[in-house]
């Protein structure tokens, strides 16, 4: 998929930018650029996985996967232009370096009782994780928050 291309060689369609920006806006609390990029990285990991739709809008609009109303609620914030610019950057190939292959996240304050959640980073108010076999989980609880990694 072209989303892995370098930013200079890929111009995302406006619909993809809008869908990505919506996921970032409603899921990251707009608290940090790192949080936005991490959410976008999860979206792109799902796009690249055969288990999910192969488009950004398909992933973001999947029922019960992202914030309620993610595709319909208005984005009313001064941060909307920054969110959109960050969405374009992720669609152009930027990824949060600590997200890796993670396809899941939840609010950092939430405590799940599952034994297959391997946490990779906490940023932007969310804890990001991979699902693994229980014996392969080495970080079973959310990590301390990290910010300032993507700081463009």
MDTraj code that builds the backbone (N, CA, C; nanometers):
import mdtraj as md
import numpy as np

residues = "UNK UNK UNK UNK UNK UNK UNK UNK UNK UNK UNK UNK UNK UNK UNK UNK UNK UNK UNK UNK UNK UNK UNK UNK UNK UNK UNK UNK UNK UNK UNK UNK UNK UNK UNK UNK UNK UNK UNK UNK UNK UNK UNK UNK UNK UNK UNK UNK UNK UNK UNK UNK UNK UNK UNK UNK UNK UNK UNK UNK UNK UNK UNK UNK UNK UNK UNK UNK UNK UNK UNK UNK UNK UNK UNK UNK UNK UNK UNK UNK UNK UNK UNK UNK UNK UNK UNK UNK UNK UNK UNK UNK UNK UNK UNK UNK UNK UNK UNK UNK UNK UNK UNK UNK UNK UNK UNK UNK UNK UNK UNK UNK UNK UNK UNK UNK UNK UNK UNK UNK UNK UNK UNK UNK UNK UNK UNK UNK UNK UNK UNK UNK UNK UNK UNK UNK UNK UNK UNK UNK UNK UNK UNK UNK UNK UNK UNK UNK UNK UNK UNK UNK".split()
xyz = np.array([
    [0.0838, -0.1183, 0.0000],
    [0.0000, 0.0000, 0.0000],
    [0.0878, 0.1240, 0.0000],
    [0.0452, 0.2281, -0.0659],
    [0.1241, 0.3493, -0.0824],
    [0.1476, 0.4240, 0.0474],
    [0.0722, 0.3978, 0.1523],
    [0.0873, 0.4702, 0.2779],
    [0.2254, 0.4524, 0.3394],
    [0.3002, 0.3558, 0.2950],
    [0.4344, 0.3357, 0.3486],
    [0.5393, 0.4142, 0.2710],
    [0.4979, 0.4835, 0.1683],
    [0.5913, 0.5607, 0.0876],
    [0.6425, 0.6801, 0.1659],
    [0.7466, 0.7405, 0.1159],
    [0.7986, 0.8593, 0.1823],
    [0.7011, 0.9746, 0.1642],
    [0.6987, 1.0708, 0.2585],
    [0.6043, 1.1809, 0.2498],
    [0.6085, 1.2548, 0.1168],
    [0.7243, 1.2670, 0.0536],
    [0.7331, 1.3424, -0.0706],
    [0.6756, 1.2669, -0.1905],
    [0.6620, 1.1338, -0.1824],
    [0.6146, 1.0579, -0.2965],
    [0.4703, 1.0125, -0.2832],
    [0.4007, 1.0552, -0.1799],
    [0.2655, 1.0087, -0.1581],
    [0.1754, 1.1261, -0.1223],
    [0.0694, 1.1444, -0.1972],
    [-0.0277, 1.2487, -0.1679],
    [-0.1606, 1.1805, -0.1349],
    [-0.1957, 1.1703, -0.0064],
    [-0.3185, 1.1013, 0.0304],
    [-0.4425, 1.1742, -0.0206],
    [-0.5456, 1.0967, -0.0500],
    [-0.6727, 1.1546, -0.0921],
    [-0.7353, 1.2248, 0.0266],
    [-0.8149, 1.3286, 0.0002],
    [-0.8737, 1.4076, 0.1081],
    [-0.9653, 1.3235, 0.1965],
    [-1.0340, 1.2226, 0.1407],
    [-1.1189, 1.1372, 0.2223],
    [-1.0389, 1.0589, 0.3234],
    [-0.9227, 1.0071, 0.2833],
    [-0.8356, 0.9339, 0.3759],
    [-0.7847, 1.0262, 0.4870],
    [-0.7483, 1.1479, 0.4495],
    [-0.6996, 1.2447, 0.5481],
    [-0.8103, 1.2740, 0.6483],
    [-0.9326, 1.2935, 0.6002],
    [-1.0446, 1.3234, 0.6897],
    [-1.0700, 1.2062, 0.7849],
    [-1.0720, 1.0849, 0.7336],
    [-1.0963, 0.9680, 0.8193],
    [-0.9858, 0.9520, 0.9227],
    [-0.8608, 0.9664, 0.8808],
    [-0.7486, 0.9547, 0.9740],
    [-0.7558, 1.0658, 1.0787],
    [-0.7811, 1.1872, 1.0356],
    [-0.7895, 1.2996, 1.1291],
    [-0.9005, 1.2766, 1.2308],
    [-1.0119, 1.2213, 1.1881],
    [-1.1228, 1.1937, 1.2787],
    [-1.0835, 1.0913, 1.3840],
    [-1.0163, 0.9848, 1.3426],
    [-0.9714, 0.8845, 1.4405],
    [-0.8771, 0.9495, 1.5413],
    [-0.7817, 1.0263, 1.4925],
    [-0.6853, 1.0917, 1.5805],
    [-0.7552, 1.1907, 1.6742],
    [-0.8426, 1.2725, 1.6191],
    [-0.9105, 1.3781, 1.6939],
    [-0.9931, 1.3210, 1.8082],
    [-1.0721, 1.2185, 1.7786],
    [-1.1637, 1.1667, 1.8799],
    [-1.1020, 1.0615, 1.9713],
    [-0.9873, 1.0072, 1.9358],
    [-0.9252, 0.9035, 2.0178],
    [-0.8056, 0.9508, 2.1003],
    [-0.7392, 1.0574, 2.0606],
    [-0.6168, 1.0959, 2.1311],
    [-0.6361, 1.2110, 2.2280],
    [-0.7541, 1.2635, 2.2377],
    [-0.7835, 1.3773, 2.3251],
    [-0.7021, 1.5001, 2.2859],
    [-0.6414, 1.4947, 2.1668],
    [-0.5627, 1.6049, 2.1136],
    [-0.4600, 1.6558, 2.2137],
    [-0.4131, 1.5661, 2.3009],
    [-0.3243, 1.6075, 2.4089],
    [-0.1775, 1.6133, 2.3689],
    [-0.1401, 1.5404, 2.2633],
    [-0.0014, 1.5441, 2.2224],
    [0.0112, 1.4966, 2.0782],
    [0.1137, 1.5449, 2.0112],
    [0.1388, 1.4970, 1.8756],
    [0.1743, 1.3492, 1.8783],
    [0.2482, 1.3065, 1.9803],
    [0.2823, 1.1650, 1.9918],
    [0.1568, 1.0789, 1.9979],
    [0.0583, 1.1223, 2.0748],
    [-0.0667, 1.0478, 2.0846],
    [-0.1391, 1.0393, 1.9518],
    [-0.1384, 1.1491, 1.8771],
    [-0.2012, 1.1500, 1.7442],
    [-0.1320, 1.0524, 1.6505],
    [0.0006, 1.0591, 1.6471],
    [0.0775, 0.9712, 1.5578],
    [0.0596, 0.8249, 1.5998],
    [0.0528, 0.7990, 1.7290],
    [0.0347, 0.6616, 1.7757],
    [-0.1009, 0.6065, 1.7321],
    [-0.2064, 0.6852, 1.7453],
    [-0.3385, 0.6418, 1.6980],
    [-0.3327, 0.6167, 1.5476],
    [-0.2727, 0.7079, 1.4740],
    [-0.2596, 0.6902, 1.3291],
    [-0.1794, 0.5675, 1.2929],
    [-0.0779, 0.5364, 1.3720],
    [0.0034, 0.4166, 1.3478],
    [-0.0799, 0.2904, 1.3651],
    [-0.1667, 0.2884, 1.4653],
    [-0.2559, 0.1738, 1.4852],
    [-0.3513, 0.1603, 1.3664],
    [-0.4069, 0.2724, 1.3217],
    [-0.4966, 0.2679, 1.2054],
    [-0.4227, 0.2071, 1.0864],
    [-0.3006, 0.2528, 1.0603],
    [-0.2255, 0.2014, 0.9458],
    [-0.1869, 0.0541, 0.9650],
    [-0.1562, 0.0130, 1.0875],
    [-0.1285, -0.1282, 1.1130],
    [-0.2504, -0.2134, 1.0799],
    [-0.3665, -0.1621, 1.1096],
    [-0.4885, -0.2359, 1.0770],
    [-0.5122, -0.2377, 0.9255],
    [-0.4888, -0.1264, 0.8592],
    [-0.5054, -0.1216, 0.7129],
    [-0.4168, -0.2278, 0.6479],
    [-0.2972, -0.2460, 0.7005],
    [-0.2011, -0.3400, 0.6428],
    [-0.2263, -0.4848, 0.6846],
    [-0.3203, -0.5073, 0.7759],
    [-0.3513, -0.6421, 0.8237],
    [-0.4691, -0.7014, 0.7454],
    [-0.4617, -0.8297, 0.7104],
    [-0.5749, -0.8921, 0.6413],
    [-0.6980, -0.9083, 0.7304],
    [-0.6848, -0.8853, 0.8597],
    [-0.7973, -0.9004, 0.9526],
    [-0.8908, -0.7799, 0.9542],
    [-0.8512, -0.6718, 0.8863],
    [-0.9292, -0.5473, 0.8884],
    [-0.9490, -0.4979, 0.7461],
    [-1.0399, -0.4002, 0.7282],
    [-1.0547, -0.3402, 0.5948],
    [-0.9214, -0.2836, 0.5464],
    [-0.9050, -0.2745, 0.4147],
    [-0.7763, -0.2303, 0.3596],
    [-0.7734, -0.0826, 0.3221],
    [-0.8643, -0.0043, 0.3799],
    [-0.8613, 0.1404, 0.3604],
    [-0.8693, 0.2090, 0.4966],
    [-0.8183, 0.3296, 0.5029],
    [-0.8241, 0.4069, 0.6271],
    [-0.9694, 0.4283, 0.6684],
    [-1.0532, 0.4710, 0.5759],
    [-1.1932, 0.4970, 0.6105],
    [-1.2648, 0.3681, 0.6505],
    [-1.2305, 0.2578, 0.5875],
    [-1.2896, 0.1298, 0.6248],
    [-1.2544, 0.0905, 0.7670],
    [-1.1289, 0.1102, 0.8049],
    [-1.0844, 0.0789, 0.9409],
    [-1.1507, 0.1715, 1.0413],
    [-1.1458, 0.3013, 1.0158],
    [-1.1956, 0.3992, 1.1119],
    [-1.3471, 0.3874, 1.1309],
    [-1.4189, 0.3515, 1.0266],
    [-1.5648, 0.3447, 1.0374],
    [-1.6160, 0.2079, 1.0831],
    [-1.5265, 0.1129, 1.1119],
    [-1.5718, -0.0178, 1.1613],
    [-1.6497, -0.0015, 1.2911],
    [-1.7615, -0.0700, 1.2996],
    [-1.8483, -0.0608, 1.4158],
    [-1.7757, -0.1055, 1.5429],
    [-1.7935, -0.0278, 1.6482],
    [-1.7413, -0.0578, 1.7826],
    [-1.5894, -0.0658, 1.7917],
    [-1.5184, -0.0027, 1.7012],
    [-1.3725, -0.0049, 1.7061],
    [-1.3130, 0.1274, 1.7520],
    [-1.3789, 0.2372, 1.7175],
    [-1.3299, 0.3696, 1.7551],
    [-1.4407, 0.4446, 1.8280],
    [-1.4132, 0.5652, 1.8707],
    [-1.5065, 0.6433, 1.9509],
    [-1.6434, 0.6537, 1.8830],
    [-1.7507, 0.6464, 1.9614],
    [-1.8840, 0.6622, 1.9031],
    [-1.8950, 0.7952, 1.8274],
    [-1.9510, 0.7902, 1.7095],
    [-1.9692, 0.9112, 1.6292],
    [-1.8440, 0.9597, 1.5602],
    [-1.7387, 0.8778, 1.5576],
    [-1.6118, 0.9206, 1.4991],
    [-1.6289, 0.9730, 1.3562],
    [-1.7194, 0.9175, 1.2809],
    [-1.7367, 0.9587, 1.1412],
    [-1.8421, 1.0678, 1.1228],
    [-1.9174, 1.1014, 1.2282],
    [-2.0282, 1.1957, 1.2110],
    [-2.0205, 1.3194, 1.2991],
    [-1.9561, 1.3103, 1.4125],
    [-1.9503, 1.4258, 1.5025],
    [-1.8611, 1.5344, 1.4448],
    [-1.8948, 1.6597, 1.4711],
    [-1.8088, 1.7682, 1.4216],
    [-1.6795, 1.7785, 1.5025],
    [-1.5732, 1.8160, 1.4335],
    [-1.4455, 1.8408, 1.5005],
    [-1.4390, 1.9912, 1.5256],
    [-1.4699, 2.0304, 1.6481],
    [-1.4756, 2.1718, 1.6823],
    [-1.3639, 2.2065, 1.7795],
    [-1.2508, 2.2385, 1.7254],
    [-1.1364, 2.2673, 1.8105],
    [-1.0331, 2.3465, 1.7327],
    [-0.9592, 2.4263, 1.8056],
    [-0.8489, 2.4991, 1.7434],
    [-0.7394, 2.4034, 1.7002],
    [-0.7387, 2.2823, 1.7551],
    [-0.6349, 2.1854, 1.7211],
    [-0.6634, 2.1121, 1.5901],
    [-0.7818, 2.1305, 1.5305],
    [-0.8177, 2.0562, 1.4089],
    [-0.7145, 2.0725, 1.2963],
    [-0.6601, 2.1910, 1.2681],
    [-0.5588, 2.2014, 1.1620],
    [-0.4321, 2.1195, 1.1930],
    [-0.3889, 2.1187, 1.3191],
    [-0.2718, 2.0404, 1.3567],
    [-0.3010, 1.8908, 1.3449],
    [-0.4217, 1.8525, 1.3819],
    [-0.4609, 1.7117, 1.3706],
    [-0.4592, 1.6705, 1.2241],
    [-0.5134, 1.7543, 1.1388],
    [-0.5167, 1.7234, 0.9954],
    [-0.3743, 1.7133, 0.9381],
    [-0.2870, 1.8043, 0.9763],
    [-0.1482, 1.7998, 0.9285],
    [-0.0789, 1.6726, 0.9763],
    [-0.1065, 1.6312, 1.0985],
    [-0.0471, 1.5087, 1.1509],
    [-0.1033, 1.3879, 1.0775],
    [-0.2324, 1.3903, 1.0463],
    [-0.2934, 1.2815, 0.9682],
    [-0.2243, 1.2690, 0.8325],
    [-0.1979, 1.3811, 0.7679],
    [-0.1286, 1.3785, 0.6385],
    [0.0113, 1.3200, 0.6539],
    [0.0780, 1.3527, 0.7629],
    [0.2124, 1.3008, 0.7861],
    [0.2105, 1.1488, 0.8051],
    [0.1142, 1.0985, 0.8824],
    [0.1045, 0.9529, 0.9022],
    [0.0693, 0.8848, 0.7706],
    [-0.0211, 0.9411, 0.6954],
    [-0.0560, 0.8830, 0.5656],
    [0.0616, 0.8885, 0.4690],
    [0.1516, 0.9828, 0.4920],
    [0.2721, 0.9930, 0.4107],
    [0.3854, 0.9026, 0.4561],
    [0.3638, 0.8265, 0.5639],
    [0.4644, 0.7298, 0.6062],
    [0.5152, 0.7439, 0.7480],
    [0.4874, 0.8529, 0.8169],
    [0.5358, 0.8660, 0.9544],
    [0.4655, 0.7651, 1.0448],
    [0.5395, 0.7079, 1.1387],
    [0.4853, 0.6160, 1.2380],
    [0.5466, 0.6477, 1.3737],
    [0.4720, 0.6192, 1.4773],
    [0.5284, 0.6319, 1.6123],
    [0.6245, 0.5151, 1.6305],
    [0.7503, 0.5418, 1.6645],
    [0.8498, 0.4347, 1.6683],
    [0.8254, 0.3289, 1.7756],
    [0.7484, 0.3582, 1.8779],
    [0.7255, 0.2599, 1.9839],
    [0.5990, 0.1772, 1.9615],
    [0.5138, 0.2165, 1.8689],
    [0.3898, 0.1423, 1.8445],
    [0.4186, 0.0090, 1.7757],
    [0.5188, 0.0062, 1.6896],
    [0.5537, -0.1189, 1.6220],
    [0.4353, -0.1790, 1.5490],
    [0.4008, -0.3033, 1.5806],
    [0.2912, -0.3732, 1.5148],
    [0.1601, -0.3674, 1.5912],
    [0.1525, -0.2870, 1.6962],
    [0.0306, -0.2807, 1.7781],
    [-0.0901, -0.2407, 1.6942],
    [-0.2000, -0.3073, 1.7195],
    [-0.3252, -0.2786, 1.6498],
    [-0.4352, -0.2375, 1.7463],
    [-0.3993, -0.2153, 1.8736],
    [-0.5000, -0.1882, 1.9752],
    [-0.4519, -0.0820, 2.0728],
    [-0.5479, -0.0153, 2.1341],
    [-0.5189, 0.0789, 2.2411],
    [-0.6457, 0.1014, 2.3214],
    [-0.6278, 0.1557, 2.4399],
    [-0.7410, 0.1961, 2.5236],
    [-0.6945, 0.3131, 2.6082],
    [-0.7893, 0.3780, 2.6744],
    [-0.7535, 0.4892, 2.7623],
    [-0.6515, 0.4401, 2.8645],
    [-0.5514, 0.5211, 2.8895],
    [-0.4428, 0.4812, 2.9791],
    [-0.4931, 0.4504, 3.1196],
    [-0.6051, 0.5071, 3.1581],
    [-0.6594, 0.4846, 3.2922],
    [-0.7387, 0.3550, 3.3036],
    [-0.7734, 0.2951, 3.1920],
    [-0.8507, 0.1703, 3.1915],
    [-0.7611, 0.0530, 3.2289],
    [-0.8121, -0.0376, 3.3082],
    [-0.7365, -0.1574, 3.3441],
    [-0.8137, -0.2804, 3.2971],
    [-0.7587, -0.3465, 3.1979],
    [-0.8210, -0.4665, 3.1427],
    [-0.7688, -0.5882, 3.2184],
    [-0.8481, -0.6910, 3.2250],
    [-0.8072, -0.8098, 3.2988],
    [-0.7647, -0.9253, 3.2093],
    [-0.7162, -0.8956, 3.0903],
    [-0.6767, -1.0011, 2.9969],
    [-0.5280, -1.0309, 3.0111],
    [-0.4893, -1.1540, 2.9822],
    [-0.3486, -1.1927, 2.9975],
    [-0.2734, -1.1956, 2.8644],
    [-0.3356, -1.1431, 2.7581],
    [-0.2705, -1.1455, 2.6267],
    [-0.2340, -1.0065, 2.5748],
    [-0.2329, -0.9069, 2.6621],
    [-0.2057, -0.7692, 2.6213],
    [-0.0610, -0.7327, 2.6534],
    [0.0177, -0.7141, 2.5490],
    [0.1588, -0.6751, 2.5629],
    [0.1670, -0.5258, 2.5298],
    [0.1899, -0.4432, 2.6309],
    [0.1908, -0.2979, 2.6127],
    [0.3235, -0.2512, 2.5536],
    [0.3151, -0.1593, 2.4576],
    [0.4348, -0.1108, 2.3892],
    [0.4640, 0.0362, 2.4167],
    [0.3604, 0.1168, 2.4438],
    [0.3811, 0.2579, 2.4747],
    [0.2519, 0.3151, 2.5327],
    [0.2685, 0.4151, 2.6177],
    [0.1562, 0.4954, 2.6661],
    [0.1878, 0.6384, 2.6280],
    [0.0955, 0.6997, 2.5538],
    [0.1159, 0.8364, 2.5068],
    [-0.0183, 0.8972, 2.4687],
    [-0.0300, 1.0272, 2.4822],
    [-0.1525, 1.0952, 2.4414],
    [-0.2763, 1.0476, 2.5143],
    [-0.2607, 0.9979, 2.6346],
    [-0.3745, 0.9519, 2.7129],
    [-0.4195, 0.8102, 2.6841],
    [-0.3472, 0.7387, 2.5988],
    [-0.3818, 0.6017, 2.5633],
    [-0.2657, 0.5065, 2.5878],
    [-0.2995, 0.3805, 2.6153],
    [-0.2016, 0.2728, 2.6278],
    [-0.2162, 0.1845, 2.5044],
    [-0.1084, 0.1642, 2.4324],
    [-0.1076, 0.0896, 2.3060],
    [-0.0495, -0.0490, 2.3309],
    [-0.1111, -0.1488, 2.2678],
    [-0.0672, -0.2858, 2.2943],
    [-0.0854, -0.3774, 2.1742],
    [-0.0107, -0.4868, 2.1800],
    [-0.0234, -0.5976, 2.0860],
    [-0.0929, -0.7110, 2.1594],
    [-0.1693, -0.7888, 2.0880],
    [-0.2229, -0.9127, 2.1446],
    [-0.1213, -1.0221, 2.1168],
    [-0.0827, -1.0925, 2.2226],
    [0.0149, -1.2010, 2.2114],
    [-0.0330, -1.3219, 2.2910],
    [0.0296, -1.4337, 2.2645],
    [0.0054, -1.5508, 2.3484],
    [0.0511, -1.5126, 2.4894],
    [-0.0205, -1.5533, 2.5933],
    [0.0138, -1.5119, 2.7302],
    [0.1598, -1.5333, 2.7683],
    [0.2198, -1.6416, 2.7241],
    [0.3599, -1.6667, 2.7607],
    [0.4576, -1.5724, 2.6895],
    [0.4106, -1.4991, 2.5901],
    [0.4961, -1.4044, 2.5178],
    [0.4776, -1.2603, 2.5652],
    [0.3910, -1.2383, 2.6608],
    [0.3670, -1.1039, 2.7144],
    [0.4742, -1.0715, 2.8172],
    [0.5512, -0.9652, 2.7905],
    [0.6542, -0.9229, 2.8859],
    [0.6194, -0.7901, 2.9528],
    [0.5248, -0.7162, 2.8967],
    [0.4767, -0.5909, 2.9558],
    [0.3255, -0.6029, 2.9747],
    [0.2803, -0.6667, 3.0837],
    [0.1376, -0.6930, 3.1010],
    [0.0563, -0.5749, 3.1542],
    [0.1223, -0.4655, 3.1907],
    [0.0513, -0.3463, 3.2376],
    [0.0981, -0.2266, 3.1554],
    [0.0118, -0.1240, 3.1446],
    [0.0520, -0.0058, 3.0681],
    [0.1817, 0.0543, 3.1203],
    [0.2630, 0.0993, 3.0270],
    [0.3923, 0.1597, 3.0590],
    [0.3735, 0.3045, 3.1031],
    [0.4719, 0.3636, 3.1711],
    [0.4633, 0.5061, 3.2050],
    [0.4523, 0.5895, 3.0764],
    [0.3785, 0.7003, 3.0823],
    [0.3609, 0.7831, 2.9617],
    [0.4936, 0.8386, 2.9099],
    [0.5028, 0.8439, 2.7777],
    [0.6195, 0.8994, 2.7089],
    [0.5685, 1.0010, 2.6077],
    [0.6265, 1.1188, 2.6086],
    [0.5886, 1.2235, 2.5126],
    [0.7148, 1.2846, 2.4519],
    [0.6985, 1.3532, 2.3416],
    [0.8085, 1.4264, 2.2803],
    [0.8925, 1.3458, 2.1835],
    [0.8453, 1.2299, 2.1409],
    [0.9220, 1.1453, 2.0510],
    [0.9049, 1.1892, 1.9046],
    [0.7828, 1.2249, 1.8671],
    [0.7576, 1.2595, 1.7262],
    [0.7757, 1.4081, 1.7001],
    [0.7836, 1.4888, 1.8017],
    [0.7940, 1.6338, 1.8038],
    [0.8350, 1.7131, 1.6833],
    [0.7732, 1.6961, 1.5716],
    [0.8057, 1.7788, 1.4554],
    [0.7591, 1.9195, 1.4755],
])
top = md.Topology()
chain = top.add_chain()
for i, resn in enumerate(residues, 1):
    res = top.add_residue(resn, chain, resSeq=i)
    for name in ("N", "CA", "C"):
        top.add_atom(name, md.element.get_by_symbol(name[0]), res)
traj = md.Trajectory(xyz[None], top)
